[in-house]
Amino acid sequence: MKLDAIIYDLKSDLSELTDRYEKQRSVLKETLQNLIDTSANFDNNWIGQWAAQNYNHYNDFTRDGSPAQIDEDGIKKYIEDTCGKKFQDIEDEITIVIKAFKKIQEKVVTELSIIKGEENFVPEIELLDNIESQEWGFTRGEYVTMRRPQNIMTHDPFILNRGLDTPPHLNIGGELMSMISTIASSENLEKNIKRILRQLEIKLSIEDTPSSDKSDFIVKLINSFHIIARQLINRYDKRDSLIINDEYDVQDLLNSLLHIEFDDVRPEEYTPSYAGSSTRMDFLLKNEKIVIEVKKTRKGLTDKEIGDQLILDSQHYKAHPDCKHLICFVYDPENRVQNPRGLENDLNNLTTEDLIVEVYIRP
């Protein structure tokens, strides 16, 4: 089965799934938020302490506000009676919804496994791995751990022998937060599936044109750039050479290399205005509708600043009629970027229906 047919089939399945469960998920989230808001009354009226025998004591706001001992069942009953919805009924609904989304998750991972190992689909393969490792919300215990103080002291031997009790309202809150995070995870899965299918569609449409081989050539240049730059330093008889000191040196060398493959390389063309300003693109390959943006790391230029610059650049390029594919090359010979693959993944997420964004931090 061809990739384009697989994409069409998966899009149809996802559209049907979304239509079937979108309203139900919305209602579930609204119901759970109402339950969470109601449960906050117990959080606000807790007068107990960790590692103490009064861990389950509250000001009884339902009556006269006097102190009272309340267990999980009492809290849950109050919330269910107030909101008119049973926890178990909500859990049953969520189970049905998640089962359906896990089914399409499995199908997407299986069907799109054909792109694994393909050099042209590196960003999509990473996204597919994220889809496969999708986490389905967090557990009640994880929520309680987040809320538990880091340091708890007690001199009560009874508590030390019995173990640490969790305030009942936190267990109930963890149960509710676990359910709402599970629904959110299905929405995240849906978003990632839509994104990978759209990116594949765009790449397939580009591959139908001669520009596909051209973009592959650019990526090969980028991957080899550091080796080429180092080789130029070691010239015969110690002759003068190009030393890469700053971003302009990177541009000069890359410009020369691009002319091996491209006849029309347009440096420093202006983009349309965005947010009241325009910017100059480093290289425009007009026939291929490819823009190449070059950065070089330096002392004081943080990962965040590089990311912010490229995000702003992408917004400018999106408005340019001759830019459908943005390739960002960050030359980092001193390995200053702390997490290059993570930054690449984050910036590749800038890809939209109108613009493919690919970021390469090398070496």
C-alpha positions as CSV (number, residue, x, y, z in Angstrom):
1,M,0.0,0.0,0.0
2,K,1.4,3.4,-1.0
3,L,2.1,6.1,1.6
4,D,-0.4,8.5,0.1
5,A,-3.1,5.8,0.3
6,I,-2.2,5.1,3.9
7,I,-2.4,8.8,4.7
8,Y,-5.8,9.1,3.1
9,D,-7.1,6.0,5.1
10,L,-5.7,7.3,8.4
11,K,-7.2,10.8,7.8
12,S,-10.6,9.3,7.2
13,D,-10.4,7.1,10.4
14,L,-9.2,10.1,12.5
15,S,-12.0,12.3,11.1
16,E,-14.6,9.7,11.9
17,L,-13.2,9.2,15.4
18,T,-13.1,13.0,16.1
19,D,-16.7,13.4,14.9
20,R,-17.8,10.6,17.2
21,Y,-16.1,11.7,20.4
22,E,-15.4,15.4,20.2
23,K,-18.7,16.4,21.9
24,Q,-18.4,13.7,24.5
25,R,-14.9,14.7,25.4
26,S,-16.0,18.3,25.8
27,V,-18.9,17.3,28.1
28,L,-16.6,15.1,30.1
29,K,-14.0,17.9,30.6
30,E,-16.8,20.3,31.6
31,T,-18.2,17.8,34.1
32,L,-14.8,17.0,35.6
33,Q,-13.9,20.7,36.0
34,N,-17.2,21.1,37.9
35,L,-16.2,18.2,40.2
36,I,-12.7,19.6,40.7
37,D,-14.1,23.0,41.6
38,T,-16.4,21.4,44.1
39,S,-13.6,19.3,45.6
40,A,-11.6,22.5,46.1
41,N,-13.9,23.3,49.1
42,F,-12.2,20.5,51.0
43,D,-8.7,21.6,50.0
44,N,-9.6,25.1,51.3
45,N,-11.0,23.8,54.6
46,W,-8.4,21.3,55.4
47,I,-7.1,21.9,59.0
48,G,-5.0,18.8,59.3
49,Q,-1.3,18.2,58.9
50,W,0.9,15.7,57.2
51,A,2.3,13.0,59.5
52,A,-0.2,13.8,62.1
53,Q,-3.3,12.0,63.5
54,N,-5.5,14.9,62.3
55,Y,-4.5,14.4,58.6
56,N,-8.2,13.9,57.7
57,H,-9.7,16.8,59.7
58,Y,-11.6,19.7,58.0
59,N,-13.8,22.6,58.9
60,D,-17.2,21.3,58.0
61,F,-18.3,24.0,55.6
62,T,-21.5,21.9,54.8
63,R,-22.9,22.6,58.3
64,D,-21.7,25.0,60.9
65,G,-18.0,25.1,60.0
66,S,-16.9,23.2,63.1
67,P,-14.0,20.8,62.8
68,A,-14.9,17.3,61.6
69,Q,-13.1,14.1,60.6
70,I,-14.0,13.2,56.9
71,D,-12.8,10.2,54.9
72,E,-12.6,9.7,51.1
73,D,-16.0,8.2,50.9
74,G,-17.6,11.2,52.6
75,I,-15.8,13.6,50.3
76,K,-16.7,11.6,47.2
77,K,-20.4,11.4,48.2
78,Y,-20.6,15.1,48.8
79,I,-19.1,15.9,45.4
80,E,-21.2,13.4,43.6
81,D,-24.4,14.5,45.3
82,T,-23.6,18.2,44.6
83,C,-22.8,17.7,40.9
84,G,-25.2,14.9,40.2
85,K,-22.5,12.7,38.5
86,K,-20.9,9.5,39.7
87,F,-17.1,9.0,39.5
88,Q,-17.6,5.5,38.2
89,D,-19.9,6.6,35.4
90,I,-17.2,9.1,34.2
91,E,-14.5,6.5,34.4
92,D,-16.5,4.1,32.3
93,E,-17.1,6.8,29.6
94,I,-13.4,7.7,29.6
95,T,-12.4,4.1,29.2
96,I,-14.6,3.8,26.1
97,V,-13.1,7.0,24.5
98,I,-9.5,6.1,25.3
99,K,-9.9,2.5,24.0
100,A,-11.0,4.0,20.6
101,F,-8.0,6.4,20.5
102,K,-5.5,3.7,21.5
103,K,-6.8,1.7,18.6
104,I,-6.0,4.4,16.1
105,Q,-2.7,5.0,17.8
106,E,-1.8,1.4,17.1
107,K,-2.9,1.7,13.5
108,V,-0.9,4.9,12.9
109,V,2.2,3.4,14.4
110,T,1.9,0.2,12.4
111,E,0.9,1.7,9.0
112,L,3.4,4.6,9.1
113,S,6.3,2.3,10.1
114,I,7.2,2.2,6.4
115,I,8.9,5.6,6.8
116,K,11.3,4.3,9.4
117,G,14.9,4.5,8.2
118,E,14.1,7.0,5.4
119,E,16.5,9.9,5.6
120,N,13.9,12.3,4.2
121,F,11.5,11.7,7.0
122,V,13.6,12.3,10.1
123,P,11.3,14.8,11.7
124,E,8.3,12.7,11.0
125,I,10.0,9.5,12.4
126,E,10.7,11.4,15.6
127,L,7.0,12.5,15.7
128,L,5.9,8.9,15.1
129,D,8.0,7.8,18.0
130,N,6.3,10.4,20.2
131,I,2.9,9.0,19.1
132,E,4.0,5.5,19.9
133,S,5.2,6.4,23.4
134,Q,2.1,8.5,24.1
135,E,1.4,8.6,27.9
136,W,-2.3,8.5,28.9
137,G,-2.5,11.0,31.6
138,F,-0.9,10.7,35.1
139,T,-2.0,8.5,38.0
140,R,-3.6,9.5,41.3
141,G,-0.4,8.6,43.1
142,E,1.7,10.9,40.8
143,Y,-0.7,13.8,41.7
144,V,-0.4,13.1,45.4
145,T,3.4,12.9,45.1
146,M,3.4,16.4,43.4
147,R,1.4,17.8,46.3
148,R,3.3,16.1,49.1
149,P,5.8,18.3,50.9
150,Q,9.4,17.4,50.3
151,N,10.3,17.4,54.0
152,I,7.9,16.0,56.6
153,M,8.9,15.8,60.3
154,T,7.1,14.0,63.1
155,H,7.9,12.7,66.5
156,D,4.7,10.6,66.8
157,P,5.8,6.9,67.1
158,F,2.3,5.9,66.1
159,I,2.6,7.7,62.8
160,L,6.1,6.3,62.3
161,N,5.0,2.7,62.8
162,R,1.8,3.0,60.7
163,G,3.3,4.9,57.7
164,L,2.4,8.3,56.1
165,D,-1.4,8.9,55.5
166,T,-2.5,11.0,52.6
167,P,-5.2,13.6,53.3
168,P,-8.4,12.2,51.7
169,H,-9.1,15.3,49.6
170,L,-5.8,14.9,47.8
171,N,-6.6,11.3,46.9
172,I,-9.9,12.4,45.5
173,G,-8.3,15.4,43.7
174,G,-5.7,13.0,42.3
175,E,-8.5,10.7,41.0
176,L,-10.2,13.7,39.2
177,M,-7.0,15.1,37.8
178,S,-6.0,11.7,36.5
179,M,-9.3,11.5,34.6
180,I,-9.1,14.9,33.1
181,S,-5.4,14.4,32.1
182,T,-6.4,11.2,30.4
183,I,-8.9,13.0,28.2
184,A,-6.3,15.7,27.5
185,S,-3.9,13.0,26.3
186,S,-6.3,11.8,23.7
187,E,-6.5,15.4,22.4
188,N,-2.7,15.5,22.3
189,L,-2.6,12.3,20.4
190,E,-5.2,13.6,17.9
191,K,-3.1,16.8,17.4
192,N,0.1,14.8,16.7
193,I,-1.6,12.4,14.3
194,K,-3.0,15.3,12.3
195,R,0.4,17.0,12.3
196,I,2.3,14.0,11.1
197,L,-0.2,13.3,8.3
198,R,-0.1,16.9,7.2
199,Q,3.7,17.0,7.2
200,L,3.8,13.8,5.2
201,E,1.2,15.2,2.7
202,I,3.4,18.3,2.2
203,K,6.5,16.3,1.7
204,L,4.8,13.9,-0.7
205,S,3.6,16.9,-2.8
206,I,7.1,18.3,-2.8
207,E,8.5,15.0,-3.8
208,D,6.4,15.1,-6.9
209,T,8.5,18.0,-8.1
210,P,12.2,18.3,-8.9
211,S,12.8,20.3,-5.7
212,S,12.8,17.2,-3.6
213,D,16.2,16.1,-4.8
214,K,17.4,19.7,-4.3
215,S,16.4,19.8,-0.6
216,D,18.2,16.4,-0.1
217,F,21.3,18.0,-1.6
218,I,21.0,20.9,0.9
219,V,20.7,18.5,3.8
220,K,23.8,16.7,2.6
221,L,25.7,19.9,2.4
222,I,24.7,20.8,5.9
223,N,25.7,17.4,7.3
224,S,29.1,17.7,5.6
225,F,29.7,21.4,6.3
226,H,31.9,21.0,9.4
227,I,34.1,18.5,7.6
228,I,34.5,20.9,4.7
229,A,35.2,23.9,6.9
230,R,37.9,21.9,8.8
231,Q,39.5,20.8,5.5
232,L,39.8,24.3,4.3
233,I,41.9,25.2,7.4
234,N,44.5,22.6,6.5
235,R,45.7,23.8,3.1
236,Y,48.8,22.9,1.3
237,D,51.9,24.9,2.2
238,K,49.9,26.8,4.9
239,R,48.2,28.9,2.3
240,D,45.5,31.4,3.3
241,S,42.1,30.0,3.7
242,L,38.6,30.8,4.9
243,I,38.4,30.6,8.7
244,I,34.8,30.4,10.1
245,N,34.7,33.0,12.7
246,D,31.1,34.3,12.5
247,E,27.8,33.9,10.8
248,Y,28.9,35.8,7.7
249,D,31.7,33.3,7.1
250,V,29.2,30.4,7.3
251,Q,27.1,32.2,4.8
252,D,30.0,32.8,2.4
253,L,31.1,29.2,2.4
254,L,27.5,27.8,2.1
255,N,26.8,30.3,-0.7
256,S,29.8,28.9,-2.7
257,L,28.7,25.3,-2.1
258,L,25.1,25.9,-3.1
259,H,26.2,27.0,-6.5
260,I,27.4,23.5,-7.2
261,E,23.7,22.5,-7.6
262,F,21.7,25.7,-8.0
263,D,22.0,28.3,-10.7
264,D,19.7,30.9,-9.0
265,V,20.8,31.5,-5.4
266,R,19.5,34.8,-4.1
267,P,21.1,36.1,-1.0
268,E,19.6,38.6,1.5
269,E,16.2,39.1,0.0
270,Y,13.7,40.9,2.1
271,T,10.5,39.2,3.5
272,P,7.1,40.9,3.8
273,S,6.5,42.7,7.1
274,Y,5.5,40.8,10.2
275,A,4.7,42.5,13.5
276,G,5.7,45.9,12.0
277,S,9.1,44.8,10.7
278,S,10.6,42.9,7.8
279,T,13.8,40.8,7.8
280,R,16.4,39.6,5.3
281,M,16.4,35.9,4.4
282,D,19.9,34.5,4.0
283,F,19.3,32.5,0.8
284,L,16.3,32.1,-1.4
285,L,16.1,29.4,-4.0
286,K,13.2,30.8,-5.9
287,N,12.6,28.0,-8.4
288,E,12.5,25.4,-5.6
289,K,10.6,27.7,-3.2
290,I,13.2,27.0,-0.5
291,V,14.6,29.5,2.0
292,I,17.8,28.7,3.9
293,E,18.4,30.5,7.2
294,V,21.9,30.4,8.7
295,K,22.9,30.9,12.3
296,K,26.3,30.4,14.1
297,T,26.5,29.9,17.8
298,R,28.7,32.1,19.9
299,K,29.4,32.9,23.5
300,G,26.4,34.4,25.2
301,L,23.9,33.2,22.5
302,T,21.6,30.7,24.4
303,D,19.5,27.9,23.1
304,K,16.4,30.0,23.9
305,E,17.7,33.0,22.0
306,I,18.4,30.8,18.9
307,G,14.9,29.3,19.2
308,D,13.3,32.7,19.6
309,Q,15.1,34.1,16.5
310,L,14.1,31.1,14.4
311,I,10.5,31.3,15.5
312,L,10.3,35.0,14.5
313,D,12.1,34.2,11.2
314,S,9.6,31.5,10.4
315,Q,6.7,34.0,10.8
316,H,8.3,36.3,8.4
317,Y,9.0,33.6,5.8
318,K,5.5,32.2,6.0
319,A,4.3,35.4,4.4
320,H,6.8,35.2,1.5
321,P,5.1,33.9,-1.7
322,D,8.3,32.0,-2.8
323,C,8.9,30.2,0.5
324,K,7.2,26.8,1.0
325,H,10.1,25.1,2.7
326,L,12.3,26.7,5.3
327,I,15.6,25.0,6.1
328,C,17.4,26.4,9.1
329,F,21.1,25.6,9.5
330,V,22.7,26.3,13.0
331,Y,26.4,25.8,12.8
332,D,27.7,24.9,16.3
333,P,31.4,23.9,16.0
334,E,32.0,24.4,19.8
335,N,28.9,22.4,20.7
336,R,27.4,25.3,22.7
337,V,23.8,24.1,22.2
338,Q,22.9,22.1,25.3
339,N,20.2,19.9,23.8
340,P,20.5,20.1,20.0
341,R,18.1,17.3,19.1
342,G,15.5,18.6,21.6
343,L,15.8,22.1,20.1
344,E,15.5,20.7,16.6
345,N,12.3,18.8,17.6
346,D,10.8,21.9,19.2
347,L,11.4,24.1,16.1
348,N,10.3,21.5,13.6
349,N,6.9,21.8,15.3
350,L,6.6,25.2,13.6
351,T,5.7,23.3,10.4
352,T,2.2,24.3,9.2
353,E,0.0,23.5,6.3
354,D,1.7,26.3,4.3
355,L,5.3,25.9,5.4
356,I,7.6,23.0,6.2
357,V,10.2,23.9,8.8
358,E,13.3,21.8,9.2
359,V,16.1,22.7,11.6
360,Y,19.6,21.2,11.5
361,I,22.1,21.9,14.3
362,R,25.5,20.6,13.2
363,P,28.0,19.1,13.8
